[in-house]
Amino acid sequence: MITTSKQWWQNAPNASHLCKEIVQSLACGQHTILHHQQPLPWPDEFQQQLDILVRESDAEHTLKILSAQDLSEDLDGLGKYLLKKFCKPDLRSSFRPSMSYADFLASHKNGNTLGTTYLMISNVSDRQMKAWLPFFKEYEKKLGSDSGCTFLLTTTADNGYSKGIKLIDYDKAITDYDCLIFYLILAGNCTSCPTSLRQYLGELTNAIVGKNVELGAVCISQGNKFIENPQNFLQQLHDAEDSDCSILSDEAAINTDIWMTQVKMLFPRLEKFRQLFLERHKKEIQDLLPHQNTFGESVKDYHDVELGLIWHFCNVHGLHIPALEYTELSAYRNARNHLSHIDQLSEDELRYFLN
């Protein structure tokens, strides 16, 4: 069974395309920066997917991965690492400070394995980005038309980019639609949520957590627990894992997200019920028109009669309907009134309307 992390990086259309775009950029010899505002979801799986794509498409190169935390933040931090890890011992011993690391590595291609390496450095700091840019420029200049190491840097730094380095922005590449489709697929297989509420679970998760797909996957995995009280669920998750959950700071926004999701899911159903009801009773209702609605407007055509006026006709003007239909009308009218006044429906009410 495919894991949630694999579903994201392999099957979510733009997440999968992002990986392919990065590998294609490296294959073209372009140093590449992947910028992301928040931590990348499932970074280990992301790196594995890149490695798979490189192995499938390029027999001459290997992808090496390291964390920027293992490198110093000064000008020579990157050069020192490359000299130590990718050069033969006799070449390392011949290095002298009179030559820059970039010049030395570019000038001694036969004594190192950089030419067959794609080097991914994750979580590069702002200071490291600024410090290493001169290295990249000099390294490329000294290489000329020869091939050398191609770098992929992932970072949250917002500056320090330069000409000749390709910038890929994760937050622009991944759309809200990607996340919604991902959540709906996960929700469709959620055994802790009744079938009737699975679409609502996916829509609600998308509305509240947005592009934080790791958090969203956790919310969906718990199904009913999340639906019952999203704010409480996220707070418990935050307390238990001591995880960053900035959306908790705005309870009003979460309540608005819940309400908007219910409006999105239920208003089409309310409208469908209204139209079907009017068609079943069009003659009796048309005979009661024209009639003023609650806004003082004269309603002349039965197509324009809203649920509130239908309810008024049933209780004041003798519109006779079967008892079961009357119960349905009451439920739909109450739901419409709640949502119109920005009130949330209960889980039982959601089950009733979404079945």
N, C-alpha and C positions, 0 to 999 in steps of 0.2 A: 504494500500500500504506500502510495506516494505521501511524503510528509508535507506538512503545511508550508514549511520553508521552501521546499522544492516546488510546490504548487505556485508560489509567488515568483521565484526567480526563473522558473522554466516555462510556466504556462500563462502568467499574467502578461498580456500582449506587450505593453510598453516596458515592463521590467525585463522581459526576455529580449526585447529589441535593444534595450540599453546595454546589456551584456554583449550582444553581437556587435553593436556599434563601437564599444570599447576595444574589443579584440580586433576589429577591422582597422581601427585607428592605429593600434600597436603594429599590426602587420604592414601598415604603410610607413612605419618608422616615425610616427608622430608621438612626441611626448604628450601625455594626456593628463588633465586634471579632472577628477570627478568631484564636483562641489555638491555638498548636501547640508541643509540647515540643521537637521536633526540626525542622530545616529542612523546609519544604514540598517534596515531590518535584516536580521539573520546574516550578519557579515561573514560567518564561516561558510554558509551555503553560497553566498555571493562569490566568494573567492573560489570555491570548488567549481562553481558553474563557469567562471572565467577559465579555470585550469582545463576543464573538459573541452571547452570551445577551442582553446589554443592547441590542445593535443589532437583534436579532430581536424583542424585546418592548417596546422603548421608543424612539419616534421623537423624543422631546423632550429626552432626556438623552444625554450622552456620558460615557464612562468615561475618566478621566485617571489615570495611574499614575506614582508617583514613589517613590524610595527615601528612607526616613527619614534615611539618612546625608547627604542633601543639605540637611537642615534642622538648625538648632541645637537644643540641648537645653534652652534656657531658656523661660520663660513665653511670650515673644513670638515664638518661632521659627516657629510655624505661621502666626500672623497676618501676620508680615512676608512670608512666602512668598506667601500668598493675595493680599495687597495688590499685590505685584509682578507676579504672573503672571495674575491674573484681573480686574484693574481697568484702566480706561482711564487714559492718562497724566494727563489733567486731574484725574481723581478722586484718583489717587495723590498728586499735588502738593497737594491740598487737605487731606490727612491731617495732624492735629496730635496730638502725644502726650497732650494733655489728655483725649482720648477713647481708650478701649481699642480694640484692633484688632477684637475681636468686636463691640463696639457700632457701630463705624464701618462695618464690612462689612454688618452686618444693617440698618443705617439707610440705606444707599445701594445698594439692590438694583438700581436701574435703571442704575447705572454699572458693574456687574460681571457676569460670566457664571457666577457661582457657582450661581445658581438652576437652571441646566440641566446641572450637573456632579455626577457621582459621582466623588469623589476617593479613590483607593486609595493608601494610604501603607504600604509594606511594611517589615517588620523594624523596627518601632518599639521603641525601647529602654525599659527600665523607667523611666529618668529622664524621657524624653520623654512617656511615658504619664502620669506623675504631673503633669508641668508643663502638659500641654495639656488636661487634664480641665476646669479652670476655664474655658478658652476655649470648649469645647463647651457647657457649661452656660449661660454668658452668651450665646453666639451663639443658642442655641435660645430663651432667654428673650426676647431682643431681637427675634427674628423673629416671635414670637407665632404667628399662624395663617398667616403668609406662608411661601412656600417659599424655601429656601436650599440651600446645598451639603450633600450627604449624604456622610458619610465612612465609609470602610472601612479599618480598621487591622489589619494582621497583626503578631503579636507573640508572643514567648515569655515576656513579663512575666507574673508570677503575681498581680499585684495592681494596684490603681488603677482597677478598674472601678466604674461608678456607675449609679444608676438612670437609665433612659431610653436606655441604650446596650445594644443586643442583643449577647449573648455567644454565639458559636458555637465549640465546642471540637472541633478536628480529630480529636484522639485518641479522643474519645468517639463521634464521628460515623463514623469508619472502624473497622470491626471486623476481627478476625483472619480471619473468613470472607471478607470482601472481598479481603483480600490473598491468601488461599489460592486463591480462584477465579482471580484475576489471574495468579498464578504458574502454575497448571495450564494456563491458556489459552496463556501464553507457552511453557511447556514442551512443549505439544502441537505446537508449530511449530518446535521446536529441532532443527535438522539436525545439530548436533554431539553428539547423544545418541541412542542406539538407541531405537526405538519402545517396546520393553519396559520401558525405565527412565524414560520421560518423566513418568509419574505420580509415581514416586519422586523425581525431580528437583524437581518442583513441591512435593511434601510436605516434602522435606528443606530446601529454600530457605525455606519458611514457618516451619519449626521453628527454623532458625538465625537468620535475619535479621528475622523478624517483619514489622513495619510499615515497615521501611526499604525501600520498594519500588524506589527507584532502585538501591540496592545489590543487591537481589534480582534485578532485571532483568539486571544485569551477570553475576551468578552463573549464571542460567539460560542466558544467551547463550553461555556457555562450556561448558555441558553436562557432558561427561565429565571435564573438568579440575576442575570443582567437585566432582563426585561422588567422584573418586578420593581427594582429600584436601582437604576444605573448609578446615581450619585453614591449611594451606600456601597454598592459593589466596587466601584472604583476606589472609594476611600479604604475599604478593607484590603483591597489589592495593594494599595499604596503603603498601608501600615504593615502588611505582612512581608512585602518584598523590599520595602524602603526604596521604591522606584520613583522616578520623576514622573509626576502626573499633573502637569500644569493646568489641565482643564478643570481640575477640582476646585480651583480658586474662583470659579464663576458658576455658582449653582444656578443662577438665573438663566445663563446661557444654555446649560444642560436642559433645564425645564423647557426652554424655548425649542431646543432641538427635538425633544420628545413630542411636544405639541405639533411642530411642523411635520414630523414624520407621520403622526396620526392623521393630520389633515391630508397629506399626500396620499396616504393609503386609503382613507375612508371617504373623503369627499366624492370621488368617482362612484363609489358604491351607494352613497346617499342619493346622488343625482340619478343613478340608474333606477333605484327604488322609486323615486319621485316620478320619473317619466313613465315607468311601467304602471304605477298606481293611477296616474292621470289617464292613461290609455284604457285601463280597465273600467274607469268610471267617468269617462269624458262627457257623456250625455248628462248625467246627473249634476256634474260640476259646472258644465257650461250653462245649465239652467239656472244656477245660482249667481251667475255673473250678469252684469258687472258688479264688482264689490271692491270696497276700499281695503287695501292692506294696511299693515301697521305703520307704514310711512305716509299714509294718506293718499297713496296713488290708486287710481282706478284700474283694476285688473279686468280686462274684457275678454281675454282669450284663455281657455283652460290650460294651454301650454305654459302660461306664465304664472300659474298658481304654485306657490311655494308650500313647503311642508307645514309651516305655521298656519297658513290659511286653510289648508286641507283639514288640519286638526280643529280649527275653529268651525268649519262647516260640519264636521262630524259631531261636535259637542253642542253647537248652538243652533245650527240650521237643519238638523235632521238628516244629514247624509248618512245613509245606512250601509254599513259594510260588515262582513263576517267578523266574528270575535277574534279569530287568529290574525286577520289582517289589521284589526284595530290594535292588537298587541304589538304587531310589527311597526305600525305607524307611530305608536307611542315611543317605541325604542329608537327609531330612526330620528324622530323629531327631537327627543332628548339629547341624542348624540350630536345632532346638528347644533342645538342650542349650546351645549357644553363647549364644543370646538369653536363656535362663533364667539364665545366669551373667553377664549384662550384658556379653557379648562381641559385637563387631561382626562382621558377615559381610563377606566380600570382595566386590569388584565382580563377579567371576566367579560367586560363589554367588548374588548378587542376580539376575544374568542367568538363571541356571538356574531359580530359583523364580518369577521374574516374567515369564518368556516365555509 
